[in-house]
Amino acid sequence: MGLLLWVAFRDASLAEVMQHLGSAGPALVLVLIPSCLAQLADTRACQLLLSRLQCRLKFSRVFMAQAASEAATLGLPMGFLIGESLRPWLLSRGQQTTLERCIAAVAGRKSLLILTEGLVIAFTLWLGYDIARGLSAGRLGGPLLILVSLGMVALLMAVALLVPALLRSGRFADSLFGGLLRILPRRLRPLLEQKRRAFSRTDTELVRMFRVPLPQLLGPGLLYLAVWLLEGCELWLILRLLGADLPLEAALLTEALVATLRSLLPLLPAGIGIQDAGYVTLFAALGLPSASSLGATFCLIKRSREGLWCLIGAGCFLVARTKPELELRDDPCSSALHPGPEHTRPLPSGS
């Protein structure tokens, strides 16, 4: 990580970085707009997925879980695992009878994010194919960059299709339960046996989530497409504010390629090192002047924005953790305590 950062910024000039920042001035506050819109879109999409399971949580409650999970994802090693595990717990905070629905909704969210990331990478490659071909030929002497990106698209699409097929089988949580029984020490097994019904309910909710008719997933899917495209728009906006003229299709392609690199090394918090080196390398390949100093300024702004979201997420975590009752009044999910006919009748086999 440190080596990558040194390679990326070894030629950067502090004077040029300060000049770039000075030229942008107060307009840098505009950088917050794309990320704010992306967080709101993600929150709304998750809220829609929850509503598909008859769990209508308040927007503010879903937003707090979103911001806190995003902070964990950005700020911690293996953050994507911690953030995705934290999200259903925060969504169901203070009402454990909703946990299984929240787990199912988060699983649906992750599947749609993977699917739409693959679609966005494919779209940006098509949109900026000539740019991608020139980058690959100039830097790698062949089509390797395009092939790697297409391979990532294929991998993401395969995962997006296979995971729902596995989860909708109705046996995933039960198989996980059986595996835990085999590997846990014998003295812990009685404690795990007490959770058997929760595992069974999780399977039921996962089946409901992944047997939702496809038209009902169109709204959340479009919102997640917007989330990925807003990442590219943020890159374009920052460069414009710094005085670098980069076409929008090139900005979208750059962000898609960096997202591919970030996906290849998911263990680093916020892709630190690999992401920064990727931006600087692509800025240089695209012919942007003073690419190292420009890249350093860009990464400083982007990391500052991510740091701000980490602070916001930490505050949301504390509020959601210590005062869940503020968001639980008149919560329709509490109907899980007294399930009605719609919760007890079996699913149609073709749903």
C-alpha positions as CSV (number, residue, x, y, z in Angstrom):
1,M,0.0,0.0,0.0
2,G,2.7,2.5,1.0
3,L,4.8,1.5,-2.1
4,L,1.8,2.1,-4.4
5,L,1.2,5.5,-2.8
6,W,4.9,6.4,-3.2
7,V,4.9,5.3,-6.9
8,A,1.7,7.3,-7.6
9,F,2.8,10.5,-6.0
10,R,6.6,10.6,-6.2
11,D,6.5,13.2,-8.9
12,A,3.8,15.3,-7.3
13,S,4.6,18.9,-6.5
14,L,3.2,20.4,-3.3
15,A,3.1,23.9,-5.0
16,E,1.1,22.5,-7.9
17,V,-1.3,20.8,-5.5
18,M,-1.9,24.0,-3.6
19,Q,-2.3,25.9,-6.9
20,H,-4.9,23.4,-8.1
21,L,-6.8,23.7,-4.8
22,G,-6.6,27.5,-4.9
23,S,-8.0,27.6,-8.4
24,A,-11.0,25.6,-7.4
25,G,-11.7,27.6,-4.3
26,P,-15.0,27.5,-2.5
27,A,-16.6,25.7,-5.5
28,L,-15.1,22.5,-4.1
29,V,-18.2,22.2,-1.9
30,L,-20.0,21.1,-5.1
31,V,-18.0,17.9,-4.9
32,L,-20.4,16.7,-2.2
33,I,-23.4,16.8,-4.5
34,P,-22.8,13.5,-6.4
35,S,-21.9,11.5,-3.3
36,C,-24.9,12.9,-1.4
37,L,-27.2,11.9,-4.3
38,A,-25.6,8.5,-4.5
39,Q,-26.2,7.9,-0.7
40,L,-29.8,9.1,-1.0
41,A,-30.3,6.8,-4.1
42,D,-28.8,3.8,-2.2
43,T,-31.0,4.6,0.8
44,R,-34.2,4.8,-1.3
45,A,-33.3,1.6,-3.2
46,C,-32.8,-0.3,0.1
47,Q,-36.0,1.1,1.5
48,L,-37.9,-0.1,-1.6
49,L,-36.4,-3.6,-1.2
50,L,-37.5,-3.7,2.4
51,S,-41.0,-2.7,1.3
52,R,-41.1,-5.7,-1.0
53,L,-40.9,-7.8,2.2
54,Q,-43.7,-5.8,3.8
55,C,-41.2,-4.0,6.0
56,R,-41.7,-0.2,5.5
57,L,-39.0,1.5,7.5
58,K,-38.6,5.3,7.8
59,F,-36.2,6.9,5.3
60,S,-34.2,8.4,8.2
61,R,-33.7,5.0,9.8
62,V,-32.5,3.4,6.6
63,F,-30.2,6.4,5.9
64,M,-28.5,6.0,9.3
65,A,-27.8,2.4,8.6
66,Q,-26.6,3.3,5.1
67,A,-24.2,6.0,6.3
68,A,-22.8,3.9,9.2
69,S,-22.3,0.9,6.9
70,E,-20.6,3.1,4.3
71,A,-18.3,4.5,6.9
72,A,-17.3,1.0,8.0
73,T,-16.7,0.0,4.3
74,L,-14.5,3.0,3.6
75,G,-12.6,3.1,6.9
76,L,-11.8,-0.5,7.9
77,P,-9.8,-3.3,6.4
78,M,-12.2,-5.9,5.0
79,G,-14.6,-3.1,5.3
80,F,-17.0,-4.5,2.7
81,L,-17.7,-7.5,4.9
82,I,-18.0,-5.4,8.1
83,G,-20.3,-2.9,6.5
84,E,-22.6,-5.4,4.9
85,S,-22.8,-7.3,8.2
86,L,-23.5,-4.1,10.2
87,R,-26.3,-2.9,7.9
88,P,-29.0,-5.5,8.7
89,W,-28.2,-5.2,12.4
90,L,-28.7,-1.4,12.4
91,L,-31.8,-1.7,10.3
92,S,-33.4,-4.1,12.8
93,R,-32.0,-2.3,15.9
94,G,-34.4,-2.5,18.7
95,Q,-36.8,-4.9,16.9
96,Q,-35.0,-8.2,16.5
97,T,-38.1,-9.8,14.9
98,T,-37.3,-7.8,11.7
99,L,-33.6,-9.0,11.5
100,E,-34.3,-11.8,9.0
101,R,-36.2,-9.5,6.6
102,C,-33.3,-7.0,6.8
103,I,-30.8,-9.7,6.0
104,A,-32.8,-10.7,3.0
105,A,-33.1,-7.1,1.8
106,V,-29.4,-6.5,2.2
107,A,-28.7,-9.6,0.3
108,G,-31.0,-8.3,-2.5
109,R,-29.2,-4.9,-2.4
110,K,-25.8,-6.5,-2.8
111,S,-26.9,-8.7,-5.7
112,L,-28.3,-5.6,-7.5
113,L,-25.1,-3.6,-6.8
114,I,-23.0,-6.4,-8.3
115,L,-25.3,-6.7,-11.3
116,T,-25.4,-3.0,-12.0
117,E,-21.6,-2.6,-11.5
118,G,-21.1,-5.1,-14.3
119,L,-23.6,-3.3,-16.5
120,V,-22.0,0.1,-15.9
121,I,-18.5,-1.2,-16.7
122,A,-19.8,-2.8,-19.9
123,F,-21.7,0.4,-20.8
124,T,-18.7,2.6,-20.2
125,L,-16.4,0.3,-22.2
126,W,-18.8,0.5,-25.1
127,L,-19.2,4.3,-24.7
128,G,-15.5,5.0,-24.5
129,Y,-14.2,2.0,-26.5
130,D,-11.8,4.0,-28.6
131,I,-10.3,5.6,-25.5
132,A,-10.0,2.2,-23.8
133,R,-8.4,0.7,-26.8
134,G,-5.9,3.6,-27.0
135,L,-5.1,3.3,-23.3
136,S,-4.6,-0.4,-23.5
137,A,-2.4,-0.3,-26.6
138,G,-0.3,2.7,-25.4
139,R,0.3,1.4,-21.9
140,L,0.1,-2.4,-22.3
141,G,0.9,-2.9,-25.9
142,G,-2.3,-4.8,-26.6
143,P,-5.9,-5.3,-25.6
144,L,-5.1,-6.5,-22.1
145,L,-7.0,-3.7,-20.3
146,I,-10.1,-4.3,-22.3
147,L,-9.9,-8.1,-21.7
148,V,-9.5,-7.7,-18.0
149,S,-12.4,-5.3,-17.8
150,L,-14.6,-7.7,-19.9
151,G,-13.5,-10.5,-17.6
152,M,-14.6,-8.5,-14.6
153,V,-17.9,-7.8,-16.3
154,A,-18.4,-11.6,-16.9
155,L,-17.4,-12.4,-13.3
156,L,-19.8,-9.8,-11.8
157,M,-22.7,-10.9,-14.0
158,A,-22.1,-14.5,-13.1
159,V,-22.0,-13.8,-9.4
160,A,-25.1,-11.6,-9.7
161,L,-27.0,-14.5,-11.3
162,L,-25.6,-17.4,-9.3
163,V,-26.0,-15.9,-5.8
164,P,-29.8,-15.3,-6.1
165,A,-30.2,-18.8,-7.5
166,L,-28.4,-20.1,-4.4
167,L,-30.3,-18.0,-2.0
168,R,-33.8,-18.6,-3.4
169,S,-33.4,-22.3,-3.0
170,G,-34.5,-21.9,0.6
171,R,-31.7,-24.0,2.0
172,F,-28.8,-21.5,2.3
173,A,-29.2,-20.4,6.0
174,D,-30.1,-24.0,7.0
175,S,-26.9,-25.3,5.3
176,L,-24.9,-22.5,7.1
177,F,-26.5,-23.6,10.4
178,G,-25.4,-27.2,9.7
179,G,-21.9,-26.1,8.9
180,L,-21.6,-24.1,12.1
181,L,-22.8,-27.1,14.1
182,R,-20.0,-29.2,12.7
183,I,-17.2,-26.7,13.3
184,L,-18.2,-25.1,16.6
185,P,-17.0,-26.6,19.9
186,R,-19.6,-29.0,21.4
187,R,-20.2,-26.7,24.4
188,L,-21.5,-23.9,22.1
189,R,-23.9,-26.1,20.2
190,P,-26.8,-25.7,22.6
191,L,-26.6,-21.9,22.2
192,L,-26.6,-22.3,18.5
193,E,-29.6,-24.7,18.6
194,Q,-31.6,-21.9,20.2
195,K,-31.1,-19.9,16.9
196,R,-32.4,-22.7,14.6
197,R,-35.8,-21.0,14.1
198,A,-34.1,-17.7,13.2
199,F,-32.0,-19.5,10.5
200,S,-35.2,-21.0,9.2
201,R,-37.0,-17.6,9.1
202,T,-34.0,-16.2,7.2
203,D,-34.3,-18.8,4.5
204,T,-38.0,-18.0,4.2
205,E,-37.2,-14.2,3.8
206,L,-34.4,-14.9,1.3
207,V,-36.8,-16.9,-0.8
208,R,-39.4,-14.1,-0.7
209,M,-36.7,-11.6,-1.7
210,F,-35.3,-13.5,-4.7
211,R,-38.7,-14.6,-5.9
212,V,-40.0,-11.1,-6.2
213,P,-41.2,-10.5,-9.8
214,L,-38.5,-8.7,-11.8
215,P,-40.6,-5.6,-12.6
216,Q,-40.6,-4.9,-8.8
217,L,-36.8,-4.8,-8.9
218,L,-36.7,-2.3,-11.7
219,G,-36.9,0.8,-9.4
220,P,-34.1,-0.3,-7.1
221,G,-32.0,-1.5,-10.0
222,L,-32.2,1.9,-11.8
223,L,-31.3,3.6,-8.5
224,Y,-28.2,1.4,-8.2
225,L,-27.3,2.2,-11.8
226,A,-27.5,5.9,-10.8
227,V,-25.2,5.2,-7.8
228,W,-22.4,3.9,-10.1
229,L,-22.8,6.6,-12.7
230,L,-22.7,9.3,-10.0
231,E,-19.2,8.0,-9.1
232,G,-18.1,8.8,-12.7
233,C,-19.8,12.2,-12.6
234,E,-18.0,13.0,-9.3
235,L,-14.6,12.3,-11.0
236,W,-15.6,14.5,-14.0
237,L,-16.8,17.3,-11.7
238,I,-13.6,17.3,-9.5
239,L,-11.4,17.5,-12.6
240,R,-13.5,20.3,-14.1
241,L,-13.1,22.3,-10.8
242,L,-9.3,21.7,-11.0
243,G,-9.2,23.0,-14.5
244,A,-8.7,19.7,-16.3
245,D,-10.9,19.2,-19.4
246,L,-11.8,15.6,-19.5
247,P,-14.9,14.4,-21.6
248,L,-17.6,12.8,-19.6
249,E,-17.3,9.5,-21.3
250,A,-13.6,9.4,-20.5
251,A,-14.4,10.2,-16.8
252,L,-17.0,7.4,-16.7
253,L,-14.5,5.0,-18.2
254,T,-11.8,6.0,-15.8
255,E,-14.0,5.4,-12.8
256,A,-15.1,2.1,-14.2
257,L,-11.5,0.9,-14.8
258,V,-10.5,2.0,-11.3
259,A,-13.6,0.2,-9.9
260,T,-12.3,-2.9,-11.6
261,L,-8.9,-2.5,-10.0
262,R,-10.6,-1.9,-6.6
263,S,-12.7,-5.0,-7.0
264,L,-9.5,-7.1,-7.6
265,L,-8.1,-6.1,-4.3
266,P,-11.0,-5.7,-1.9
267,L,-9.1,-6.2,1.3
268,L,-7.7,-2.7,1.4
269,P,-9.8,0.0,3.2
270,A,-11.4,2.1,0.4
271,G,-9.0,0.6,-2.1
272,I,-6.2,2.9,-0.7
273,G,-3.0,2.7,-2.7
274,I,-4.4,0.7,-5.7
275,Q,-7.2,3.2,-6.3
276,D,-4.9,6.2,-6.0
277,A,-2.2,4.7,-8.3
278,G,-5.0,3.8,-10.8
279,Y,-6.2,7.4,-11.0
280,V,-2.7,8.8,-11.5
281,T,-1.8,6.2,-14.1
282,L,-5.0,6.8,-16.1
283,F,-4.7,10.6,-15.9
284,A,-1.2,10.3,-17.3
285,A,-2.4,7.9,-20.0
286,L,-5.2,10.3,-21.0
287,G,-2.7,13.1,-21.5
288,L,-3.8,15.3,-18.6
289,P,-1.0,17.8,-17.7
290,S,0.9,17.4,-14.5
291,A,-0.8,14.1,-14.0
292,S,1.0,13.2,-10.7
293,S,0.2,16.6,-9.1
294,L,-3.3,16.6,-10.5
295,G,-3.9,13.0,-9.3
296,A,-2.6,13.9,-5.9
297,T,-5.0,16.9,-5.7
298,F,-7.9,14.7,-7.0
299,C,-7.2,12.0,-4.4
300,L,-6.8,14.5,-1.6
301,I,-10.3,15.9,-2.4
302,K,-11.8,12.4,-2.9
303,R,-10.3,11.1,0.3
304,S,-11.4,14.2,2.2
305,R,-15.0,13.6,1.0
306,E,-14.7,9.9,2.1
307,G,-13.4,11.0,5.5
308,L,-16.4,13.4,5.9
309,W,-18.8,10.5,5.2
310,C,-16.9,8.4,7.7
311,L,-17.5,11.0,10.3
312,I,-21.2,11.3,9.3
313,G,-21.5,7.5,9.4
314,A,-19.9,7.3,12.8
315,G,-22.4,9.8,14.1
316,C,-25.3,7.9,12.5
317,F,-24.0,4.7,14.1
318,L,-24.0,6.2,17.6
319,V,-27.5,7.5,17.1
320,A,-28.9,4.3,15.7
321,R,-27.1,2.2,18.3
322,T,-28.0,4.3,21.4
323,K,-31.4,5.6,20.5
324,P,-33.3,3.1,18.4
325,E,-36.6,4.1,19.9
326,L,-36.5,7.4,18.0
327,E,-37.0,5.4,14.8
328,L,-39.3,2.6,16.0
329,R,-42.5,4.5,16.6
330,D,-45.3,3.2,14.4
331,D,-42.9,0.9,12.6
332,P,-45.0,-1.3,10.3
333,C,-42.4,-4.0,10.7
334,S,-43.6,-4.5,14.2
335,S,-46.5,-6.5,12.6
336,A,-44.0,-9.3,12.6
337,L,-44.9,-9.8,16.2
338,H,-48.5,-10.5,15.2
339,P,-48.2,-11.8,11.7
340,G,-51.4,-11.6,9.6
341,P,-52.5,-13.9,6.8
342,E,-50.1,-12.4,4.3
343,H,-47.2,-13.6,6.5
344,T,-48.5,-17.1,7.2
345,R,-49.8,-18.4,3.9
346,P,-47.2,-20.3,1.8
347,L,-45.6,-18.7,-1.3
348,P,-47.0,-19.7,-4.7
349,S,-44.5,-22.1,-6.3
350,G,-44.2,-19.9,-9.4
351,S,-43.7,-16.6,-7.6
